Structures are given as C-alpha cells and as structure tokens.
Amino acid sequence: MLDKEINHKPLKEEIYENLHRQIVAGNYTPGDWLRQDDIASQMGVSMTPVREALDLLVASGLVERVPYRGVRVREMSTKDIVEAYGLRLILEAMIAKEAAKNITPKQISELERMLADMQNNHTLNEVAHIRRLSREFHSYIADASNNSLLIKLYAVVSNAFPDWLLYEAIFRKPELLTSSMNDMQKEHNAIVDALKKGDVEKAVKKSVEHLMESGNWLEEYLNVPAELLREKEEQVSFLIKKSK
C-alpha cells in the first residue's frame, strides 16, 4: 500500500506526503487506523519520524487522534461535511480573487501543464492519479494568491472536505467517468482562462461554480440534505456580490 521510496526532504515530511497521497487516493478510507508500527515496518524507518508525520496529518485535518487508541482517517458527520463545504466555498472565492490579481505567467504555465497532465489521464485505473492532480491544481492556485494565511487555511479546509469519498461514486458507477472527467476539465480550463486574463469576477464565478458541482455530488452520492448545501451556497453568493 505504501510507497517505499524516500527522497531527500526531512524524513517526517516524506512520510507525511506519502501517507497523504495514499489517503487522497482512497487506499485508506474514513475510520481506517494508521498504525505506527505497520507504517514504520513497511517503509523501513524508525517509529519517531512516523509519529512526527502522523502529528502533521492530524494538524492538517485529514486524520484525527483518538485518545488511548491511535490515529485514524477522519469519519465525517453530515454537519462536518456541510461546514467544510461552506468554508471551502468561501475560501475558493477569496483565493480566486487574490490569484487573479497576483498570479504570474510562470504559474499560469504550470497550471496549463497540470491541465495537460489531467487530460492524458482518463481511465478508471487512473482515477487516483487524477484525484491527486486535481488537489494539486487547486492548491497551486491557492499558492498563487500570495496570501500566506489564506494558503494555510485552505490546506486545512481542503483536507477536511471529503472529495476522496466523492470519487468513489465513479468506481461504483464507472459510466460516470467520461462525462465527469470532461466536465472537470472544462471547468478547470475556464478557471485558468479567467486567471490568465486577470478577470477577477469571472475567476471567482468559475471557481465557485466548479465547487458547487461537488455540492451536487454530496447531495446525490453522500446523501447530504440539499437544503443545507443550498444555504451555504446562498451565503457565498452574497459574499461574491459584496466583493464586486
């Protein structure tokens, strides 16, 4: 399950990134325990950097520490999901606004490279890779906002958002794969186009609309009540109007 290759970053960061990739890819599911001794054995490292890596995962919001039991991938209630969705909508709007003002040509080129990479991955076996690329895409836009606090907040909230659960619908219904990937690619292209033009209003609109598609999936595949999702969307619509 775990990647065994360790590069030249601090060991705790390498282990953290390894585990983070595995969780996002769905190799761990909500409620699964991350056992220090198993991870240390599989990766051929000592317990200390594994414990430090788990602390980083807890701080990121992707996992939780249960007293006297250990660390597990977060199990999210409907309330947790709705709160994460609402915060993510707000942050996507704020990030798009700042990124449209501050993004550099070099960063635009990197986003376009990511889009090309995603375009070349479109089979069911590549869904885990697509998922990672999509998260990297959105995190990179957050970095382009050039707002350090906003970047930190986005990292925590995006880890709390159950996007890895939404992709499992594709495995249950593989007929959704082509249309969902095509839609995602179009939406990502529209966001990059707005950022490239420095069009703040369009960047915010396209970013929020893109996340609202995830809201539709939350409703359909995770049975999150529609009225709770619409309430969060209405709040963000108000914020967008106020920001113009």
C-alpha positions in Angstrom: 0.0 0.0 0.0 2.7 2.5 1.0 5.3 3.9 -1.4 8.7 2.8 -0.2 10.8 5.4 -1.9 12.1 8.1 0.4 13.8 11.2 -1.2 15.9 14.0 0.5 13.3 16.0 2.4 13.2 15.7 6.2 12.0 12.1 6.8 8.9 13.1 8.7 7.8 15.2 5.7 8.5 12.4 3.2 6.3 10.0 5.3 3.6 12.6 5.7 3.4 13.2 2.0 3.4 9.5 1.3 0.5 8.9 3.7 -1.3 12.0 2.5 -1.1 10.7 -1.1 -2.4 7.3 0.0 -5.4 8.8 1.8 -6.3 11.1 -1.0 -6.1 8.2 -3.5 -8.5 6.2 -1.4 -6.1 3.5 -0.3 -7.2 4.4 3.2 -10.9 5.0 3.9 -12.6 7.0 6.7 -12.2 5.2 10.0 -9.1 3.2 9.0 -6.4 3.2 11.6 -2.8 4.4 10.8 -0.7 2.1 12.9 2.8 3.5 13.6 4.5 0.1 13.8 2.9 -1.1 10.5 3.9 2.1 8.7 7.5 2.0 10.1 7.9 -1.6 9.0 6.5 -1.1 5.5 8.7 2.0 4.9 11.8 0.7 6.6 12.1 3.6 9.0 12.0 4.1 12.8 8.9 4.9 14.8 10.0 8.5 15.6 9.6 10.1 12.1 6.3 8.1 11.7 4.9 9.6 14.9 6.0 13.1 13.7 4.4 12.5 10.3 1.1 11.5 12.0 1.3 14.7 14.0 1.5 16.6 10.7 -1.5 14.7 9.3 -3.5 15.5 12.5 -2.6 19.2 12.2 -3.7 19.2 8.5 -7.2 17.9 9.5 -7.1 14.8 7.3 -6.8 12.4 10.2 -7.8 12.5 13.9 -6.1 11.3 17.1 -8.3 9.2 19.3 -7.1 9.1 23.0 -5.6 5.8 24.0 -6.3 4.3 20.6 -4.2 6.0 18.0 -4.7 7.9 14.7 -7.4 7.2 12.1 -8.7 8.8 8.9 -11.5 11.2 9.8 -15.0 9.9 9.8 -17.2 12.9 8.9 -20.8 13.6 10.0 -23.2 15.4 7.8 -22.6 18.5 10.0 -18.8 18.2 9.4 -19.3 17.9 5.6 -21.6 20.9 5.4 -19.3 23.0 7.4 -16.3 22.0 5.3 -18.3 22.7 2.1 -19.3 26.2 3.3 -15.8 27.2 4.3 -14.4 25.7 1.1 -16.8 27.8 -1.0 -15.8 31.0 0.9 -12.1 30.2 0.5 -12.4 29.3 -3.2 -13.9 32.7 -3.8 -11.3 34.6 -1.8 -8.4 32.6 -3.4 -9.7 33.1 -6.9 -10.0 36.9 -6.3 -6.4 37.2 -5.0 -4.9 34.8 -7.5 -6.4 36.7 -10.4 -4.6 39.8 -9.2 -1.3 38.2 -8.3 -0.7 35.1 -10.5 2.5 35.2 -12.6 3.0 34.0 -16.2 5.2 31.2 -14.8 2.4 30.0 -12.5 -0.1 30.1 -15.4 2.2 27.9 -17.4 2.4 25.4 -14.6 -1.4 25.3 -14.3 -1.6 24.7 -18.0 0.9 21.8 -17.6 -1.3 20.3 -14.9 -4.3 20.6 -17.2 -2.5 18.7 -19.9 -1.4 16.0 -17.5 -5.0 15.6 -16.3 -6.2 15.4 -19.9 -3.9 12.5 -20.5 -5.3 10.5 -17.6 -8.9 9.4 -18.2 -9.3 5.7 -17.4 -10.8 4.1 -14.3 -7.4 2.9 -13.3 -6.1 6.5 -13.3 -8.8 8.0 -11.1 -6.5 8.0 -8.1 -3.9 10.0 -10.1 -6.5 12.4 -11.4 -7.7 13.0 -7.9 -4.2 13.9 -6.8 -3.7 16.2 -9.8 -6.9 18.0 -9.1 -6.0 18.7 -5.5 -2.5 19.9 -6.6 -4.2 22.1 -9.2 -6.4 23.8 -6.6 -3.6 24.1 -4.0 -1.4 25.7 -6.6 -4.0 28.3 -7.3 -4.1 29.0 -3.5 -0.3 29.4 -3.6 -0.8 31.9 -6.4 -2.9 34.1 -4.2 0.3 35.1 -2.5 -1.6 35.3 0.9 0.2 33.0 3.4 -2.6 32.8 5.9 -5.2 32.1 3.2 -2.9 29.3 1.9 -2.7 27.7 5.3 -6.4 27.9 5.9 -7.1 26.4 2.5 -4.8 23.5 3.2 -6.7 22.6 6.4 -10.2 23.1 4.9 -9.4 21.2 1.7 -8.2 18.3 3.8 -11.4 18.4 5.8 -13.5 18.3 2.6 -14.5 14.7 1.6 -13.5 14.9 -2.0 -11.9 11.4 -1.9 -15.3 10.0 -1.0 -17.0 11.6 -4.0 -14.6 9.9 -6.4 -15.7 6.5 -5.1 -19.0 7.1 -6.9 -17.1 6.7 -10.1 -15.9 3.2 -9.1 -19.5 2.3 -8.2 -20.8 3.8 -11.4 -18.0 3.7 -14.0 -20.3 5.0 -16.7 -19.9 8.4 -15.0 -16.2 8.5 -15.6 -16.1 10.1 -19.1 -18.7 12.8 -18.6 -17.4 13.7 -15.1 -13.8 14.0 -16.2 -14.8 16.0 -19.3 -16.8 18.4 -17.1 -14.0 18.8 -14.6 -11.5 19.5 -17.4 -13.8 22.2 -18.9 -14.3 23.8 -15.5 -10.6 23.8 -14.8 -9.9 25.3 -18.2 -12.4 28.1 -17.5 -10.8 28.9 -14.2 -7.3 29.1 -15.7 -8.5 31.2 -18.6 -10.0 33.7 -16.2 -6.8 33.8 -14.1 -4.7 34.3 -17.2 -6.8 37.3 -18.2 -6.8 38.7 -14.7 -10.6 38.7 -14.7 -11.4 38.7 -11.0 -15.2 38.4 -11.3 -15.0 35.5 -13.8 -12.3 33.7 -11.8 -14.5 33.9 -8.6 -17.6 32.8 -10.5 -16.0 29.9 -12.3 -14.2 28.7 -9.1 -17.4 28.7 -7.0 -19.5 27.1 -9.7 -16.8 24.4 -10.0 -17.1 23.6 -6.3 -20.8 23.7 -6.4 -20.7 20.7 -8.8 -19.1 18.9 -5.9 -22.1 20.1 -3.8 -24.4 18.3 -6.2 -22.4 15.1 -5.8 -22.5 15.5 -2.0 -26.3 15.6 -2.3 -26.6 12.7 -4.7 -23.9 10.3 -3.5 -23.4 11.1 0.1 -27.0 11.9 0.8 -26.2 15.3 2.3 -29.5 17.3 2.6 -30.0 19.7 -0.3 -31.3 22.5 1.9 -28.1 22.6 4.0 -26.0 22.8 0.9 -28.1 25.5 -0.7 -27.9 27.5 2.5 -24.1 27.6 2.3 -24.2 28.4 -1.4 -26.6 31.4 -0.8 -24.1 32.7 1.8 -21.3 32.6 -0.7 -23.4 34.2 -3.4 -23.9 37.2 -1.1 -20.2 37.4 -0.4 -19.5 37.4 -4.2 -21.9 40.3 -4.7 -20.4 42.3 -1.9 -16.9 41.7 -3.3 -17.7 43.3 -6.7 
